[in-house]
Amino acid sequence: ETGVTQTPRHLVMGMTNKKSLKCEQHLGHNAMYWYKQSAKKPLELMFVYNFKEQTENNSVPSRFSPECPNSSHLFLHLHTLQPEDSALYLCASSQERASGSDEQFFGPGTRLTVL
Amino acid sequence: GQNIDQPTEMTATEGAIVQINCTYQTSGFNGLFWYQQHAGEAPTFLSYNVLDGLEEKGRFSSFLSRSKGYSYLLLKELQMKDSASYLCAVQDSNYQLIWGAGTKLIIKP
């Protein structure tokens, strides 16, 4: 148990569906991250929130929409996805953004399949 | 561009020693991380190096040479549970983590 939980663990959706991924951290951290992990590719940073403010959006398509209502919760809203968006979506948290040796704690991920 | 290179896959024998290399080219450097990821699970933190040299933590050690843009993770007395992917990540000048694609380590009896 890493202190970061994600739901659902698995999600299958059609290209016209709208769904949301949820992440919750119980570590008292101030920074939260969304990553995309595809097979045999490096982790791709999607969004970063620091103290509930979005600090980075790494050219992510608008069909992915993040929401951070407080420093413990992070959502990723999905709509009109493409089959190439199928991947493992990982949430992570750290004490703060940009703080040297702070490790990131990861959730177990949501395995997303877009049909 | 920024780049992290590590071998795709390595095989080693239970009880042996294995060294997983990572080379990097990044815009600035604010430390290098190693994470372990078992199949279907979350990555978990193993080590952090920001100064040159060797950091030892039990059976695992991590080495850094900033002048060579090079690090390695050394695993001793390999156990079957060490079968996993090992991810190298470098923190650039903006403190953004740049990740390698990971090295899948297979341990054979």
Backbone of each chain as ProteinMPNN parsed JSONL, in Angstrom:
{"seq_chain_A": "ETGVTQTPRHLVMGMTNKKSLKCEQHLGHNAMYWYKQSAKKPLELMFVYNFKEQTENNSVPSRFSPECPNSSHLFLHLHTLQPEDSALYLCASSQERASGSDEQFFGPGTRLTVL", "coords_chain_A": {"N_chain_A": [[0.855, -1.203, 0.0], [0.806, 2.02, -1.083], [-0.189, 4.43, -0.357], [-1.407, 5.906, -2.254], [-4.264, 5.819, -4.083], [-6.174, 4.536, -6.822], [-9.009, 4.661, -8.919], [-11.221, 3.646, -11.579], [-9.625, 0.357, -11.549], [-9.513, -0.952, -13.931], [-10.691, -0.1, -17.158], [-12.906, -0.06, -19.815], [-13.808, 1.55, -22.702], [-15.891, 3.099, -25.183], [-15.278, 5.107, -28.135], [-16.965, 7.259, -28.059], [-17.761, 7.612, -25.515], [-17.939, 9.131, -22.198], [-15.876, 9.303, -19.449], [-14.407, 9.145, -16.139], [-11.318, 9.194, -14.388], [-10.136, 8.512, -11.135], [-8.061, 9.7, -8.503], [-6.585, 9.409, -5.337], [-4.713, 10.62, -2.649], [-3.191, 9.788, 0.437], [-1.181, 10.913, 1.867], [-0.565, 13.445, 2.607], [0.626, 15.098, 0.775], [1.579, 17.787, -1.489], [1.81, 18.01, -4.222], [0.607, 16.64, -7.246], [0.352, 14.247, -9.896], [-0.361, 13.254, -13.268], [0.364, 10.497, -15.287], [1.007, 8.852, -18.411], [1.437, 5.522, -19.343], [2.706, 3.577, -21.778], [3.23, 0.444, -23.437], [6.592, -0.553, -23.38], [7.509, 2.025, -23.639], [8.749, 5.228, -22.475], [7.58, 6.645, -19.364], [5.093, 9.09, -19.734], [4.711, 12.335, -18.83], [1.737, 13.957, -18.087], [0.067, 15.914, -16.734], [0.585, 18.303, -14.086], [-0.07, 19.185, -10.782], [0.324, 21.588, -8.277], [-0.133, 22.419, -5.022], [-2.897, 22.537, -5.602], [-2.982, 23.998, -7.929], [-2.711, 24.0, -11.439], [0.322, 23.353, -12.869], [1.701, 22.382, -15.008], [1.135, 21.335, -18.333], [1.627, 19.07, -20.537], [1.368, 19.46, -23.484], [-0.969, 17.999, -23.907], [-3.703, 16.401, -25.519], [-6.961, 17.944, -25.817], [-9.007, 16.221, -25.249], [-8.452, 15.003, -22.93], [-9.001, 15.973, -19.687], [-8.012, 17.479, -16.812], [-8.736, 17.642, -13.259], [-8.484, 19.156, -10.124], [-9.694, 19.233, -7.177], [-8.888, 19.499, -4.546], [-5.906, 19.188, -2.522], [-5.666, 16.493, -2.109], [-7.048, 15.002, -3.925], [-7.395, 14.005, -7.31], [-8.542, 14.17, -10.589], [-9.114, 12.718, -13.822], [-10.696, 13.541, -16.577], [-12.28, 12.009, -19.286], [-13.011, 12.106, -22.736], [-14.341, 11.396, -25.927], [-12.219, 9.688, -26.795], [-9.393, 8.119, -28.477], [-8.383, 5.03, -30.045], [-5.574, 4.828, -29.764], [-5.138, 5.96, -27.342], [-5.306, 4.059, -25.466], [-3.859, 2.671, -22.649], [-1.815, 2.46, -19.654], [-2.754, 4.45, -17.03], [-1.225, 6.404, -14.747], [-1.254, 7.752, -11.517], [0.484, 9.999, -9.4], [2.091, 11.27, -6.42], [3.881, 13.829, -4.631], [5.817, 15.413, -2.028], [6.242, 18.166, -2.6], [6.224, 20.055, -5.662], [9.1, 20.172, -7.678], [11.368, 19.799, -5.84], [13.895, 18.66, -5.454], [15.188, 15.939, -3.959], [12.799, 14.736, -3.418], [10.845, 11.917, -3.612], [8.516, 10.419, -5.872], [5.35, 9.063, -5.229], [3.514, 6.412, -6.385], [0.274, 5.496, -7.622], [-1.624, 2.425, -8.257], [-2.521, 2.487, -10.832], [-4.716, 2.875, -13.702], [-5.902, 0.696, -16.016], [-6.598, 1.398, -19.2], [-8.706, 0.791, -21.917], [-9.556, 1.613, -25.124], [-12.088, 1.241, -27.337]], "CA_chain_A": [[0.0, 0.0, 0.0], [1.697, 3.172, -1.212], [-0.845, 5.646, 0.085], [-2.061, 6.532, -3.401], [-5.242, 4.891, -4.634], [-6.764, 4.935, -8.1], [-10.179, 3.917, -9.369], [-11.211, 2.19, -11.464], [-8.354, -0.271, -11.912], [-9.625, -1.3, -15.344], [-11.783, 0.627, -17.802], [-13.067, -0.236, -21.26], [-14.778, 2.536, -23.154], [-15.972, 3.393, -26.604], [-14.725, 6.407, -28.495], [-17.927, 8.333, -27.82], [-18.094, 7.663, -24.085], [-17.275, 10.047, -21.269], [-15.58, 8.639, -18.188], [-13.43, 9.854, -15.306], [-10.413, 8.443, -13.523], [-9.997, 9.184, -9.842], [-6.857, 9.425, -7.732], [-6.613, 9.981, -3.997], [-3.498, 10.345, -1.884], [-3.381, 9.898, 1.883], [0.179, 11.146, 2.353], [-0.373, 14.847, 2.956], [1.468, 15.738, -0.235], [1.027, 18.984, -2.126], [1.928, 17.914, -5.677], [0.023, 15.435, -7.825], [0.749, 14.093, -11.29], [-0.913, 12.215, -14.132], [1.272, 9.964, -16.279], [0.556, 7.805, -19.32], [2.471, 4.519, -19.561], [2.44, 2.646, -22.868], [4.19, -0.664, -23.444], [7.949, -0.353, -23.881], [7.781, 3.458, -23.84], [8.947, 5.937, -21.197], [6.456, 7.335, -18.762], [4.839, 10.413, -20.284], [4.042, 13.234, -17.903], [0.612, 14.644, -18.717], [-0.324, 17.111, -15.972], [1.109, 18.454, -12.74], [-0.732, 20.15, -9.914], [1.065, 21.914, -7.075], [-1.042, 23.19, -4.184], [-4.169, 22.587, -6.333], [-2.873, 24.79, -9.156], [-2.05, 23.274, -12.519], [1.583, 24.007, -13.203], [2.214, 21.879, -16.27], [0.289, 20.59, -19.259], [2.629, 18.748, -21.548], [0.794, 19.342, -24.831], [-1.924, 16.892, -23.901], [-4.928, 16.736, -26.263], [-8.048, 18.46, -24.982], [-9.924, 15.149, -24.864], [-8.086, 14.709, -21.541], [-9.244, 17.177, -18.908], [-7.763, 17.202, -15.397], [-9.409, 18.446, -12.238], [-7.879, 18.948, -8.811], [-10.533, 20.002, -6.261], [-8.106, 19.764, -3.328], [-4.559, 18.611, -2.681], [-5.694, 15.045, -1.916], [-7.817, 14.348, -4.979], [-7.088, 14.375, -8.686], [-9.376, 13.46, -11.554], [-8.808, 12.862, -15.239], [-11.929, 13.361, -17.33], [-11.975, 11.495, -20.623], [-14.128, 12.143, -23.688], [-14.0, 11.257, -27.351], [-10.858, 9.174, -26.876], [-8.998, 7.358, -29.647], [-7.775, 3.735, -29.657], [-4.169, 4.995, -29.358], [-5.097, 6.425, -25.954], [-5.273, 2.869, -24.613], [-2.58, 2.666, -21.928], [-1.937, 2.494, -18.203], [-2.687, 5.83, -16.543], [-0.708, 6.387, -13.391], [-1.283, 8.956, -10.7], [1.571, 10.033, -8.428], [2.14, 12.466, -5.59], [5.124, 14.088, -3.919], [5.634, 16.454, -1.013], [6.038, 19.39, -3.366], [6.789, 20.045, -7.008], [10.412, 20.813, -7.793], [12.002, 19.842, -4.53], [15.107, 17.872, -5.369], [15.21, 14.503, -3.701], [11.469, 14.196, -3.131], [10.406, 10.841, -4.482], [7.107, 10.381, -6.206], [4.65, 7.853, -4.823], [2.583, 6.098, -7.461], [-0.861, 4.609, -7.467], [-1.518, 1.189, -9.046], [-2.846, 2.745, -12.232], [-5.953, 2.45, -14.366], [-5.639, 0.137, -17.354], [-7.652, 1.914, -20.065], [-8.819, 0.259, -23.275], [-10.514, 2.371, -25.937], [-12.49, 0.406, -28.483]], "C_chain_A": [[0.881, 1.239, 0.0], [1.06, 4.453, -0.715], [-1.488, 6.422, -1.038], [-2.996, 5.487, -4.02], [-5.826, 5.444, -5.926], [-7.969, 4.055, -8.392], [-10.673, 4.486, -10.69], [-9.837, 1.621, -11.8], [-8.33, -0.649, -13.395], [-10.826, -0.559, -15.92], [-11.751, 0.341, -19.294], [-14.135, 0.753, -21.71], [-14.748, 2.703, -24.663], [-15.505, 4.806, -26.882], [-15.684, 7.555, -28.215], [-18.295, 8.482, -26.349], [-17.397, 8.812, -23.381], [-17.086, 9.3, -19.956], [-14.58, 9.488, -17.41], [-12.59, 8.867, -14.515], [-10.224, 9.248, -12.24], [-8.713, 8.743, -9.147], [-6.991, 10.11, -6.375], [-5.312, 9.626, -3.285], [-3.717, 10.682, -0.409], [-2.066, 10.231, 2.572], [0.431, 12.59, 2.771], [0.516, 15.602, 1.995], [0.763, 16.928, -0.886], [1.085, 18.953, -3.644], [1.342, 16.595, -6.152], [0.231, 15.442, -9.33], [-0.121, 13.052, -11.986], [0.149, 11.83, -15.151], [0.518, 8.98, -17.174], [1.716, 6.829, -19.517], [2.006, 3.547, -20.643], [3.559, 1.613, -22.898], [5.509, -0.256, -24.093], [8.267, 1.106, -24.217], [8.022, 4.108, -22.486], [7.636, 6.488, -20.669], [6.323, 8.731, -19.364], [4.092, 11.24, -19.248], [2.945, 13.98, -18.65], [0.325, 15.976, -18.016], [0.34, 17.091, -14.603], [0.278, 19.494, -12.007], [0.133, 20.337, -8.675], [0.186, 22.839, -6.233], [-2.327, 23.532, -4.949], [-4.117, 23.415, -7.614], [-2.15, 23.983, -10.229], [-0.8, 24.024, -12.931], [2.15, 23.532, -14.532], [1.134, 21.115, -17.04], [1.174, 20.295, -20.453], [1.994, 18.442, -22.898], [-0.162, 18.163, -24.939], [-3.179, 17.295, -24.67], [-6.079, 17.102, -25.338], [-9.082, 17.392, -24.625], [-9.593, 14.596, -23.465], [-8.217, 16.003, -20.744], [-9.034, 16.882, -17.433], [-8.568, 18.117, -14.498], [-8.784, 18.118, -10.893], [-8.651, 19.789, -7.782], [-9.838, 20.338, -4.941], [-6.801, 18.997, -3.446], [-4.534, 17.105, -2.488], [-6.339, 14.298, -3.064], [-7.456, 14.908, -6.353], [-7.95, 13.525, -9.602], [-8.81, 13.666, -12.957], [-10.087, 12.522, -15.996], [-11.601, 13.032, -18.778], [-13.205, 11.628, -21.526], [-13.597, 12.094, -25.102], [-12.57, 10.76, -27.536], [-10.653, 8.367, -28.164], [-8.383, 6.03, -29.195], [-6.32, 3.869, -29.196], [-4.018, 5.576, -27.945], [-5.126, 5.252, -24.971], [-3.888, 2.758, -23.984], [-2.871, 2.484, -20.446], [-1.779, 3.944, -17.763], [-2.351, 5.797, -15.055], [-0.836, 7.752, -12.747], [-0.119, 8.867, -9.708], [1.455, 11.291, -7.587], [3.529, 12.6, -4.993], [4.893, 15.244, -2.963], [5.366, 17.81, -1.669], [6.591, 19.184, -4.752], [8.158, 20.703, -6.926], [11.111, 20.93, -6.452], [13.121, 18.823, -4.41], [14.876, 16.407, -5.145], [13.845, 13.911, -3.401], [11.089, 13.103, -4.118], [8.922, 10.989, -4.765], [6.539, 9.028, -5.791], [3.538, 7.608, -5.837], [1.403, 5.268, -6.977], [-0.722, 3.403, -8.383], [-1.905, 1.358, -10.51], [-4.239, 2.289, -12.634], [-5.575, 1.958, -15.748], [-6.829, 0.504, -18.247], [-7.58, 1.276, -21.446], [-9.909, 1.029, -23.994], [-10.834, 1.56, -27.185], [-12.923, 1.255, -29.663]], "O_chain_A": [[1.615, 1.489, 0.956], [1.734, 5.481, -0.661], [-2.057, 7.489, -0.808], [-2.559, 4.411, -4.426], [-5.955, 6.655, -6.1], [-7.946, 2.85, -8.141], [-10.56, 5.691, -10.913], [-8.973, 2.348, -12.29], [-7.275, -0.666, -14.029], [-11.851, -0.407, -15.255], [-10.719, 0.479, -19.95], [-15.235, 0.785, -21.159], [-13.731, 2.481, -25.32], [-15.355, 5.609, -25.962], [-15.259, 8.708, -28.141], [-19.055, 9.378, -25.982], [-16.425, 9.384, -23.873], [-18.036, 8.73, -19.418], [-13.986, 10.423, -17.946], [-13.082, 7.845, -14.038], [-10.16, 10.477, -12.252], [-8.33, 7.574, -9.196], [-7.452, 11.248, -6.283], [-4.867, 8.478, -3.314], [-4.326, 11.692, -0.056], [-1.86, 9.871, 3.731], [1.521, 12.921, 3.236], [1.096, 16.628, 2.35], [-0.46, 17.058, -0.841], [0.466, 19.794, -4.296], [1.556, 15.554, -5.531], [0.282, 16.499, -9.96], [-0.563, 12.086, -11.364], [0.757, 12.685, -15.795], [-0.464, 8.363, -16.762], [2.837, 7.239, -19.818], [1.047, 2.797, -20.457], [4.677, 1.866, -22.45], [5.542, 0.302, -25.19], [9.185, 1.384, -24.988], [7.557, 3.606, -21.463], [6.706, 6.761, -21.428], [7.306, 9.462, -19.491], [2.984, 10.892, -18.84], [3.184, 14.562, -19.708], [0.342, 17.034, -18.645], [0.619, 16.034, -14.037], [-0.035, 20.552, -12.552], [0.618, 19.366, -8.094], [-0.193, 23.919, -6.685], [-2.781, 24.676, -4.938], [-5.123, 23.519, -8.316], [-1.117, 23.364, -9.971], [-0.862, 25.197, -13.298], [2.993, 24.209, -15.121], [0.343, 20.364, -16.47], [1.435, 21.17, -21.279], [2.068, 17.318, -23.394], [-0.162, 17.429, -25.928], [-3.674, 18.409, -24.498], [-6.155, 16.622, -24.207], [-9.947, 17.634, -23.783], [-10.362, 13.821, -22.896], [-7.608, 17.015, -21.093], [-9.798, 16.113, -16.848], [-9.016, 19.193, -14.894], [-8.579, 16.951, -10.56], [-8.292, 20.943, -7.543], [-10.16, 21.337, -4.298], [-6.621, 18.229, -4.391], [-3.489, 16.485, -2.681], [-6.193, 13.08, -3.167], [-7.243, 16.108, -6.526], [-8.072, 12.314, -9.415], [-8.126, 14.651, -13.234], [-10.505, 11.366, -16.048], [-10.767, 13.679, -19.41], [-14.316, 11.295, -21.114], [-12.556, 12.666, -25.427], [-11.803, 11.318, -28.32], [-11.609, 7.989, -28.841], [-7.91, 5.929, -28.063], [-5.875, 3.111, -28.335], [-2.909, 5.669, -27.42], [-4.982, 5.453, -23.765], [-2.875, 2.749, -24.683], [-4.026, 2.369, -20.036], [-0.783, 4.59, -18.086], [-3.084, 5.245, -14.235], [-0.557, 8.778, -13.369], [0.219, 7.781, -9.237], [0.806, 12.259, -7.983], [4.262, 11.619, -4.864], [3.902, 15.967, -3.071], [4.402, 18.5, -1.34], [7.345, 18.241, -4.992], [8.348, 21.673, -6.193], [11.408, 22.03, -5.988], [13.273, 18.19, -3.365], [14.418, 15.7, -6.043], [13.734, 12.71, -3.154], [11.02, 13.343, -5.323], [8.179, 11.601, -3.998], [7.169, 7.988, -5.981], [2.725, 8.492, -6.109], [1.517, 4.458, -6.058], [0.197, 3.353, -9.201], [-1.649, 0.478, -11.332], [-4.849, 1.434, -11.991], [-5.003, 2.695, -16.551], [-7.93, -0.016, -18.069], [-6.517, 1.231, -22.064], [-11.048, 1.091, -23.531], [-9.95, 1.239, -27.98], [-13.292, 0.718, -30.707]]}, "seq_chain_B": "GQNIDQPTEMTATEGAIVQINCTYQTSGFNGLFWYQQHAGEAPTFLSYNVLDGLEEKGRFSSFLSRSKGYSYLLLKELQMKDSASYLCAVQDSNYQLIWGAGTKLIIKP", "coords_chain_B": {"N_chain_B": [[17.359, 17.419, -27.884], [15.913, 15.747, -25.015], [17.032, 12.779, -23.499], [16.942, 9.457, -22.339], [18.656, 6.498, -21.953], [18.426, 3.022, -21.605], [18.99, -0.514, -21.277], [16.685, -2.71, -22.921], [15.932, -5.244, -22.008], [17.109, -7.657, -19.629], [18.717, -10.635, -18.507], [19.292, -12.68, -15.683], [20.807, -14.82, -13.199], [19.444, -16.416, -10.335], [20.756, -15.493, -7.191], [23.005, -14.351, -8.253], [24.817, -11.39, -9.463], [23.747, -8.349, -10.919], [24.056, -5.639, -13.212], [22.488, -2.736, -14.128], [22.48, -0.421, -16.606], [22.302, 3.129, -17.242], [22.16, 5.825, -19.373], [22.225, 9.331, -19.966], [20.981, 12.356, -21.48], [20.261, 15.487, -20.829], [18.489, 18.613, -20.295], [20.064, 20.279, -18.146], [20.578, 19.153, -14.728], [19.238, 17.692, -11.917], [19.386, 15.542, -10.247], [19.091, 11.933, -10.111], [16.901, 9.246, -10.382], [16.034, 5.895, -9.448], [13.548, 3.508, -10.036], [11.501, 0.712, -9.185], [9.373, -1.534, -10.871], [6.994, -3.886, -10.625], [5.251, -6.226, -12.677], [2.114, -5.058, -13.651], [1.863, -3.473, -11.436], [2.384, -0.539, -9.295], [5.065, 1.796, -9.901], [7.842, 1.823, -7.652], [9.926, 3.642, -5.442], [13.454, 3.384, -5.496], [16.097, 4.519, -5.337], [18.047, 7.574, -5.061], [20.29, 9.719, -6.612], [22.428, 12.476, -6.519], [24.923, 13.501, -6.301], [28.208, 12.592, -7.464], [29.22, 9.186, -7.314], [28.814, 6.22, -5.277], [25.868, 4.916, -3.931], [24.759, 2.94, -1.378], [22.311, 0.57, -0.518], [21.322, -1.825, 1.223], [20.84, -4.774, -0.591], [20.848, -3.441, -2.93], [22.527, -1.053, -4.97], [23.372, 2.194, -6.16], [24.957, 4.052, -8.69], [26.516, 7.071, -9.763], [27.783, 9.146, -12.354], [28.22, 12.271, -13.131], [29.685, 13.723, -15.0], [29.953, 11.962, -17.081], [27.38, 11.468, -17.733], [25.973, 9.221, -16.733], [24.692, 6.362, -15.096], [24.348, 3.547, -12.908], [22.478, 0.75, -11.709], [22.975, -1.574, -9.261], [22.362, -4.843, -8.467], [22.564, -7.191, -5.984], [22.997, -10.635, -4.916], [20.739, -11.887, -6.162], [17.219, -12.378, -6.136], [14.245, -14.265, -6.82], [12.063, -12.582, -6.627], [13.035, -10.198, -7.492], [12.593, -9.964, -10.126], [11.433, -7.767, -12.401], [10.584, -4.546, -13.828], [12.98, -1.963, -14.231], [13.237, 1.381, -13.747], [14.81, 4.252, -14.91], [15.202, 7.651, -14.137], [15.671, 11.081, -14.778], [16.006, 14.215, -13.253], [15.394, 17.297, -14.617], [16.587, 20.676, -15.367], [14.327, 22.119, -14.776], [13.196, 20.655, -12.822], [11.649, 18.648, -13.778], [10.802, 15.262, -14.262], [12.494, 13.15, -16.419], [11.972, 10.254, -18.103], [13.353, 6.971, -18.602], [12.708, 4.148, -20.793], [12.657, 1.877, -19.34], [14.061, -1.155, -17.951], [13.548, -4.475, -18.376], [13.964, -6.969, -16.116], [14.789, -10.295, -15.956], [14.798, -13.013, -13.864], [16.34, -16.085, -13.513], [16.087, -19.417, -12.216]], "CA_chain_B": [[16.277, 16.862, -27.098], [16.282, 15.055, -23.798], [17.028, 11.357, -23.785], [17.422, 8.495, -21.339], [18.833, 5.187, -22.574], [18.717, 1.873, -20.778], [18.692, -1.724, -22.055], [15.274, -3.111, -22.904], [15.734, -6.464, -21.228], [18.305, -8.36, -19.169], [18.456, -11.904, -17.823], [20.322, -13.022, -14.716], [20.532, -16.036, -12.433], [19.206, -16.274, -8.899], [21.972, -15.512, -6.399], [24.088, -13.637, -8.941], [24.839, -9.926, -9.433], [23.447, -7.756, -12.228], [24.225, -4.185, -13.29], [21.614, -2.128, -15.132], [23.054, 0.878, -16.946], [21.432, 4.205, -17.714], [22.867, 7.014, -19.83], [21.247, 10.4, -20.134], [21.303, 13.678, -22.017], [19.117, 16.298, -20.413], [18.693, 20.051, -20.101], [20.327, 20.44, -16.725], [20.539, 17.927, -13.921], [18.927, 17.892, -10.501], [19.287, 14.263, -9.573], [18.684, 10.761, -10.888], [16.111, 8.29, -9.6], [15.722, 4.549, -9.914], [12.297, 2.95, -9.53], [11.205, -0.686, -9.535], [7.953, -1.731, -11.199], [6.57, -5.243, -10.919], [4.209, -6.27, -13.698], [0.776, -4.765, -13.178], [1.885, -2.728, -10.172], [2.901, 0.828, -9.331], [6.509, 1.977, -9.68], [8.214, 2.179, -6.282], [11.211, 4.303, -5.35], [14.591, 2.606, -5.018], [17.262, 5.308, -4.96], [18.23, 8.914, -5.599], [21.682, 10.188, -6.625], [22.625, 13.818, -7.068], [26.369, 13.677, -6.324], [28.938, 11.458, -8.014], [29.615, 8.145, -6.388], [27.997, 5.036, -5.057], [24.96, 4.902, -2.779], [24.409, 1.554, -1.113], [21.106, 0.387, 0.296], [21.075, -3.251, 1.28], [21.315, -5.518, -1.764], [20.835, -2.556, -4.095], [23.418, 0.111, -4.955], [23.238, 3.022, -7.359], [26.165, 4.828, -8.963], [26.321, 8.215, -10.658], [28.881, 9.967, -12.859], [27.577, 13.386, -13.838], [30.501, 14.132, -16.149], [29.724, 10.999, -18.163], [25.945, 11.292, -17.971], [25.874, 7.762, -16.62], [24.355, 5.78, -13.803], [23.958, 2.138, -12.937], [21.851, 0.13, -10.546], [23.617, -2.873, -9.027], [21.556, -5.705, -7.62], [23.352, -8.334, -5.529], [22.272, -11.779, -4.324], [19.442, -11.798, -6.811], [16.129, -13.247, -5.722], [13.215, -14.351, -7.866], [11.174, -11.422, -6.497], [13.651, -9.033, -8.137], [12.1, -9.907, -11.499], [10.621, -6.547, -12.496], [11.193, -3.52, -14.677], [13.71, -0.957, -13.462], [13.089, 2.64, -14.468], [15.755, 5.329, -14.629], [14.583, 8.951, -14.41], [16.534, 12.214, -14.462], [15.303, 15.473, -12.981], [16.116, 18.296, -15.397], [16.759, 21.982, -14.725], [12.999, 22.552, -14.312], [12.753, 19.637, -11.869], [10.743, 17.697, -14.406], [11.419, 13.948, -14.405], [12.579, 12.569, -17.751], [12.021, 8.823, -17.817], [13.743, 5.957, -19.574], [11.63, 3.198, -21.113], [12.701, 0.783, -18.378], [14.762, -2.404, -18.253], [12.872, -5.642, -17.814], [14.942, -7.922, -15.589], [14.26, -11.649, -15.786], [15.66, -13.826, -13.003], [16.147, -17.515, -13.731], [16.583, -20.223, -11.092]], "C_chain_B": [[16.798, 16.139, -25.886], [16.108, 13.562, -24.018], [17.606, 10.546, -22.636], [17.503, 7.142, -22.019], [19.136, 4.125, -21.533], [18.349, 0.62, -21.579], [17.231, -2.127, -21.871], [15.033, -4.284, -21.968], [17.069, -7.071, -20.83], [17.863, -9.633, -18.451], [19.611, -12.202, -16.891], [19.863, -14.237, -13.916], [20.346, -15.719, -10.955], [20.522, -16.416, -8.137], [23.119, -14.719, -6.991], [23.978, -12.121, -8.725], [24.501, -9.418, -10.838], [23.583, -6.239, -12.133], [23.367, -3.652, -14.434], [22.105, -0.699, -15.368], [22.004, 1.861, -17.449], [22.31, 5.372, -18.145], [21.839, 8.08, -20.165], [21.854, 11.641, -20.778], [20.091, 14.536, -21.73], [19.502, 17.771, -20.336], [18.849, 20.301, -18.618], [20.163, 19.122, -15.974], [20.278, 18.301, -12.464], [18.67, 16.57, -9.805], [18.763, 13.161, -10.476], [18.018, 9.764, -9.95], [16.112, 6.925, -10.276], [14.439, 4.087, -9.219], [12.206, 1.498, -9.98], [9.719, -0.802, -9.822], [7.701, -3.197, -11.521], [5.398, -5.175, -11.887], [2.835, -6.015, -13.08], [0.709, -3.971, -11.891], [2.451, -1.326, -10.36], [4.422, 0.835, -9.255], [6.762, 2.353, -8.224], [9.649, 2.667, -6.257], [12.288, 3.362, -4.821], [15.721, 3.508, -4.517], [17.253, 6.668, -5.632], [19.706, 9.267, -5.502], [21.72, 11.593, -7.199], [24.113, 14.163, -7.124], [27.024, 12.422, -6.899], [29.257, 10.446, -6.917], [28.566, 7.073, -6.235], [27.164, 5.202, -3.791], [24.524, 3.464, -2.568], [23.224, 1.479, -0.173], [20.77, -1.093, 0.283], [21.661, -3.968, 0.071], [21.428, -4.64, -3.004], [21.811, -1.4, -3.893], [23.183, 0.89, -6.228], [24.454, 3.931, -7.46], [25.843, 5.945, -9.926], [27.661, 8.828, -11.049], [28.253, 11.081, -13.676], [28.377, 13.802, -15.065], [30.29, 13.211, -17.343], [28.247, 10.833, -18.486], [25.549, 9.837, -17.836], [25.537, 7.363, -15.191], [24.191, 4.274, -13.983], [23.316, 1.759, -11.617], [22.437, -1.268, -10.422], [22.756, -3.664, -8.051], [22.385, -6.944, -7.275], [22.446, -9.426, -4.985], [20.839, -11.837, -4.847], [18.458, -12.839, -6.298], [15.063, -13.226, -6.808], [12.303, -13.121, -7.821], [11.758, -10.147, -7.104], [13.276, -8.948, -9.616], [11.09, -8.77, -11.605], [11.24, -5.663, -13.573], [11.83, -2.471, -13.789], [13.781, 0.312, -14.309], [14.104, 3.651, -13.979], [15.083, 6.649, -14.985], [15.514, 10.062, -13.941], [15.689, 13.468, -14.281], [16.08, 16.581, -13.693], [16.158, 19.644, -14.67], [15.443, 22.561, -14.205], [12.397, 21.584, -13.3], [11.675, 18.736, -12.453], [11.479, 16.377, -14.56], [11.338, 13.5, -15.855], [12.842, 11.08, -17.563], [12.626, 8.02, -18.964], [12.58, 4.994, -19.776], [11.628, 1.996, -20.18], [13.469, -0.425, -18.893], [14.016, -3.539, -17.578], [13.928, -6.655, -17.4], [14.253, -9.254, -15.327], [15.262, -12.436, -14.961], [15.315, -15.293, -13.221], [16.725, -18.305, -12.564], [17.963, -20.801, -11.383]], "O_chain_B": [[18.005, 15.941, -25.747], [15.145, 13.131, -24.652], [18.624, 10.907, -22.045], [16.522, 6.683, -22.603], [20.003, 4.31, -20.679], [17.493, 0.681, -22.462], [16.632, -1.914, -20.817], [14.05, -4.311, -21.227], [18.04, -7.014, -21.585], [16.781, -9.693, -17.867], [20.773, -12.006, -17.249], [18.695, -14.626, -13.953], [21.023, -14.85, -10.404], [21.305, -17.331, -8.393], [24.102, -14.441, -6.304], [23.171, -11.642, -7.927], [24.931, -10.005, -11.831], [23.266, -5.637, -11.108], [23.515, -4.081, -15.579], [22.139, 0.121, -14.45], [20.971, 1.478, -17.999], [23.123, 5.856, -17.357], [20.726, 7.776, -20.592], [23.043, 11.931, -20.645], [19.025, 14.341, -22.313], [20.681, 18.123, -20.313], [17.863, 20.514, -17.913], [19.68, 18.126, -16.513], [20.992, 19.106, -11.868], [17.847, 16.48, -8.894], [18.084, 13.418, -11.47], [18.52, 9.482, -8.861], [16.18, 6.813, -11.5], [14.263, 4.245, -8.011], [12.756, 1.11, -11.01], [8.897, -0.236, -9.102], [8.138, -3.695, -12.558], [4.65, -4.197, -11.914], [2.445, -6.67, -12.113], [-0.365, -3.806, -11.313], [2.933, -0.972, -11.436], [5.01, -0.033, -8.61], [5.994, 3.11, -7.63], [10.495, 2.148, -6.985], [12.082, 2.643, -3.843], [16.245, 3.306, -3.421], [16.56, 6.893, -6.623], [20.311, 9.133, -4.439], [21.118, 11.867, -8.238], [24.521, 15.02, -7.908], [26.462, 11.329, -6.828], [29.523, 10.798, -5.768], [27.572, 7.027, -6.96], [27.672, 5.572, -2.732], [23.98, 2.837, -3.477], [23.133, 2.206, 0.816], [20.017, -1.558, -0.573], [22.835, -3.794, -0.254], [22.024, -5.037, -4.005], [21.914, -0.84, -2.802], [22.835, 0.315, -7.26], [24.919, 4.498, -6.471], [24.998, 5.791, -10.808], [28.549, 9.011, -10.216], [27.802, 10.851, -14.799], [27.792, 14.197, -16.073], [30.432, 13.635, -18.49], [27.902, 10.121, -19.429], [24.876, 9.281, -18.703], [26.028, 7.944, -14.223], [23.926, 3.796, -15.086], [23.571, 2.355, -10.571], [22.398, -2.051, -11.371], [22.461, -3.204, -6.948], [22.849, -7.657, -8.164], [21.289, -9.185, -4.64], [19.872, -11.837, -4.085], [18.801, -13.997, -6.062], [14.989, -12.295, -7.609], [11.824, -12.669, -8.861], [11.065, -9.136, -7.219], [13.605, -7.967, -10.284], [10.03, -8.805, -10.98], [12.279, -5.989, -14.148], [11.3, -2.126, -12.733], [14.307, 0.316, -15.422], [14.242, 3.878, -12.777], [14.454, 6.752, -16.039], [16.076, 9.995, -12.848], [14.776, 13.739, -15.06], [17.262, 16.792, -13.423], [15.802, 19.732, -13.494], [15.443, 23.394, -13.299], [11.218, 21.687, -12.963], [10.888, 18.136, -11.721], [12.648, 16.361, -14.945], [10.26, 13.47, -16.45], [13.826, 10.694, -16.932], [12.437, 8.343, -20.137], [11.599, 5.018, -19.034], [10.704, 1.183, -20.219], [13.524, -0.687, -20.095], [13.871, -3.561, -16.356], [14.694, -7.142, -18.231], [13.275, -9.336, -14.584], [16.438, -12.517, -15.314], [14.155, -15.694, -13.126], [17.738, -17.91, -11.987], [18.528, -21.503, -10.544]]}, "name": "protein", "num_of_chains": 2, "seq": "ETGVTQTPRHLVMGMTNKKSLKCEQHLGHNAMYWYKQSAKKPLELMFVYNFKEQTENNSVPSRFSPECPNSSHLFLHLHTLQPEDSALYLCASSQERASGSDEQFFGPGTRLTVLGQNIDQPTEMTATEGAIVQINCTYQTSGFNGLFWYQQHAGEAPTFLSYNVLDGLEEKGRFSSFLSRSKGYSYLLLKELQMKDSASYLCAVQDSNYQLIWGAGTKLIIKP"}
